[in-house]
């Protein structure tokens, strides 16, 4: 099955993590997000893969440098159907699949989608108002249409954003221009439903990675799939428990306790006497200092957490430097889900525990305290001993 992967967007809801890189290149366990998508498509049966790039295209190309893929360029951001239109000349006169470059699916569900089209991935959710709700026949086996973000949804069966279209759909990518001047794949899906039966394929597991806490959830998922491997330099007095991966070129010092699933990437160092637990990624060249505790977090390449610090349920961008004694709060006193501002709007993470989001090159002074849900923008600074209760751009 020829497959188009959409990886041209800016990822504005993921800022500040995407200030300097496209969202598909964010790290998820041992590879980038878009690598997971491409590898998943190949494992499910994709015969060829065309990746549509746009914003910061070179970053996506670099991430996929060792993958057998073709590239197409979307010149302007004019919707998902317009992105596929950019890849149209790369497609044979045959059915084709479309996947989003920032959505993870389990392999078996993708394989079921690829078995025959037209088809659309379908998933049941608790809160369908924020999705495209699928209209189906009485048996729920075939899709009749889709209603975008309905105020009163007729069901909780939603569009999971994975499609198999007939070859004829290459000629339908220009239909249904929206009020925003964009061409969307949901309009192509509607056209397909008008002319032929469209299978509703149940997706057992999927994750739309659009916001920082969803990147953390993606890391939790993929780190959980890793098998124990200690290729780096692990001190005899270190204790690595469970599915811990220490890559060649990484070091784990004396007195360190790591409870998997956890990944320490090449060039990273942990300890001495540090405690790493939960689903934690310690990225390339990152440093976890003396007596630091890291819990269920992502430290991107070059991030440093100084000695006697605590980081929980957080995402730290590249080259972040936490001064000694920096403490992250990850739990509200009222036990309600932590709120994070996304594009200026307070948004529930749905998570009882969530810490902070730091863009690249953030630096904190010693003994800084960061409140749950705080976002520190790219290059932001804090003063020694400061308590930060609100987001900070710089």
N, C-alpha and C positions, 0 to 999 in steps of 0.2 A: 504494500500500500504506500503510494507516494504521500508524503506528509509535509505540510507547511507549518512551521513554527513561528509564531508572531513574537518578535523580540525588538520592536522598534520604539516602544513607548518610553516616556521620561521617568515614570514611577514617582510622581509628585507626592503621593500619599506616604511614600517611604522616606521622605526627607526628614532629617538632613543626611541620611545614609547614602542618598543618591545625588547629593550635590556635585560630586566629582566622579561618579561612575554610573552606568546604566543599571537599573534594577536587576536585569537578568544575570549580571556578573557578581551579585552579592554571594558570599560564601554560605553554603549549606552543607555542613559536615565536611567531607573530603573533596568537594568540587563545587563549582558555581551552580546557581539555580538553573540556568539554561542548559548546562551539561546534564543535570538530572533529567530535564525534559527530553533532550535529544537521546540520551541513553535509554530512557524509559520507552520512547517510541521505537527505537531499534529493537529492544528486547521484546516488544509486543508484536513486531512483524513489519516495521516500516522498511520498505525496499530502498527508498531514497528520501532524503530530508532536505528541504529548502528552508533556510532561516531568513526571515525578513528583518532587516536592520534599519535603523534610522538615527535616533538620538545616540550620540557617542558610539557610532557604529564600530569603530576600531576596537573598542573594548570588548564587544561581543565577538568580533572576529578573532581576537587574541585568545579569548576564553575557549573557543572551539577550534583552535589551530590544529590540534591533533585528531579532530573528528572528521569523518568523511561526510561533509555537508556542502551544499551550495548556498550562495547568498543572493538575496535580492534586496534592493534599496527602496524604502518608502520615502519619497521626497518630502511630503508634508503629512502631518498627523490628521488624517481625515477619516478615521474609523477603521474597524476591523476588516470589513469587506474591502476597503481601499488598500489595506495592507496585503491581503491575499491577491488583489489585483496586481500589485507590484511583482508578485511571484508568478503571475499567469503564464508568462512566456517560458518559464522553467518547467511547466507541467505538461505531461503527456496527455493525450486524449483518452483519459481513463478516470475512474473515481479517485478522489483525493481526500485525505484527512486534514483537519486543521486543529492545531493545539496552541494554547497560549503559552508563551515562554516563561510565564511566572506562575503556572499552576501545576501542582504535583498530582499524579494519579498512580494508583497501584497498577502493576503490570498486567495482572489478569483482567482487570476491567478494560484496559486499553486493548488487550488482545481480543476481547469479546466485541468491542466496538469495531475493530478492524475486520471482523469475520464477514461482514457484508453491509452494504449501505443501500440507500441513505440511512443514516443513523445519527443520533445525538445522545451524548452522555447525560444521564439523569440521576439525581440524588435527592433524597428526602432530608429536609432540614427542619429545625425547630422554629426558625423565624424566617419565613419565605418572603417577607415584604421587601427585603433588600436585593432580591434576585429576580431573574426572569422566570416566571412560573409557567410550566409546560401544561398545555391543554392536550389531553389524550383521549383515546376511545375508551369505551366502558371497561375493557380489560386492562387498560394501562399499558398495552404493548406498543401502541403506535401513537406518534405525536401528530396533533392536528394544528397546533399553533403555539405561540408563546406570548405571554402578557408581561411586559416589563414593569417590575416593582409595583405591583397592584396594591391599592390601599386595603382591599378586602380579598385576599387571595382565595381562589376556589380550592386549592390543594397546597400541600407542602412539597410537591415534586418540582424541583427546579432544574434549570439548565446548568450543567456543570462545565460548559464551555469547551466541549470536545465534540468534533463533528466528523462524519464521513459524508461527503457530497457526491452526487453523480457528476460525470464529466460535463454534462450540460450546464452545470452551475458556474462554470468558468464564464459563461455569457450572461450570468445574472448578477455579477458583482457590481454593476452600475445602477441597480434598481434601488428604490426606497430611500432616497436621500432624506436625512432627518432635518428637523428644524435647526439643528446646530451645523448643518452643512456637511454632515458626515454620512458615510455609507457603512452600514452595520451588517454583520453576519446573521443577525436575527431576522433581517429582511430577506436574506437569501434562504434562510431556513423556512420562512413563511412561504416563499415561492416554491420551494421544494415540496412542502406539505400540500400545496394546491395541485400538484401534478403527479405525485406518487406517494406510496406508503413510506413513512419514515419511522424506523425502529427507535424505541426508547430503550437504551441500554443502561442498566443499573450500574452505577459506579460505586463500588464498595468503600473506597477511600479516596478522597481528593482534598486538596488544600489550595485555596486561592491566596497567594502570598502577596498581599497588597500593602500591608502596614507592618510596622516594626515587630509587634507581638506575634504576627503571623510568620515572620521570618524566624522568630524564636521557636514557634510550633513546628516549622519545617525542620529546623535543626534537631529538635527533640525526636521527630519521626526518623530522619535519616541516620542520626547517631545511633539510634536503637537498632539499626540494621547492621552495624559494624561488628566484625568478629575480632576477638582479642588478639592483639599483636604487639609485641614489644621489641621493635627494631632499633630504637634509639639507646642512649646511654642512661640506664636506670640504676641508681645506687642500690646496693644490696639492702640498705636499711629503709628503702622506700617500700610502700605497700600499695600495690595496684590491684584493685578488687573488681572482678567482673569483666565486662566488655570494655576494656581500656585499650586504646591504640596509641602507641608512642612511635612516631615515624622516625626513620633514620635521620640523624642530624639533630634530633631533639634531646634535651637532657632533663632528667628528673632527679633531684638532689635527695640527700639523706633526710629522713623524718617526714617525707611527703606521704600523704594518703590521698589516693585518687579512687573514687568510687564511680564505676561506669554506669551508663555509657558516657565515655569521654574520649576526646581526640586531642592529642598534643602533636601539632604539625612540625615539620622539619624546621630547624633553626630556633624553635621555641625553648624556653627554659622554665622550670617549675621548682620553687623551693629556695632554701631548705625549710622544712617544717610547714609547708603549705598544705591546705586542705581543699581539694577540688572534688565536687560532687554534683549529682544531677546530670542532666544532658548538657555537657559543657564542651565548647570548642575553644581551644587555645591555638590561635592562628599562627601562620609562619612568622618567625622572628619575634613573637610576642613573649612577654616576660611576666611571670607571676612571682612576686617577691617573697621574702621571708615572712612566715606566719600569716600569710594572706589566705582568706577563705573566698573561693569562687563557687557559686552555686547556680546551676542551670542557666548559664549565660553564654554569650558569644563574645570572644575577644578577637577582633579582626587582626590582620597582619600588622606587626609592629607595635601593637598596644602593650602598655606597661601598667601594671597595678603594683604600686609601691608597698613596702612592708607594712604589716599590721593594718591592712585594709579589709573591708568586706564588700563584695559585689554579689548581689543576688538577682536572678531573673531579669537580666539586663543585656543590652546590646551596645557594645563599644566599637566605634569605627576604627579605621586605620590610624596608627601612630598616636592614639590617645595616651595620655600620661596622667595617671592618678597619683597624686602625692601621698606620702606616708600617712596612714590613719584615715584615709578617705572612707566614708561609710555610706552605703546605699540603703535606704529604706525601701522595702518591697511589699509592705502590707499596711492597709488603712486600719485605723483604730476601730472603725465601725464595721469592719469585715466586708464592706461592699466592694464590687469590682473596681480596680484601679482605672482612673480616667487619664487619657492622654490627648493632647490637642493635635488634631490632624488637619492640616490646611486651615488652621485658625479655629477649628470647631472642636469643643470638648467631646471626646468619643470614648465610650466604654470599651475597654479591652476584653471584657468578659472574663477576665482572669482575677482571681482573688489575690494572687501574688504577681506583681510586676514592678520592676525597679525603674531604671532610667534608660534613655536613649542618648547616645553621644555621637555626634558627627566626627569626621576625621580631625585629628590634631587638637582635640580638646585637652586642656590641662587644668587640673585642680590643685589648689594649694593644700598644704598639709592640714589634716584634721577637718577637711571639708565634709559636711553632711548634706546628702542629696535626698530630697523627698521623693516618695513613690510617684511615678508618672512624669517626672521632670524630663524635659528634652533640652539638651545643650547643643546648640548649633555648631556647625563647622568652625573650628578655631576658637571656641568660647573659652573663657578663663574664669576661675574663682579665686577669691582671696583666702589666705590661710585662716582656718577657724570659721569659715563662713558656713551658714546654713542656707541652702538654696531651696526655696519652696515653689518657685515659678520658673517657667521656661526662660532660656536666655539665648539670644542670637549670637552674641559675642562675649 
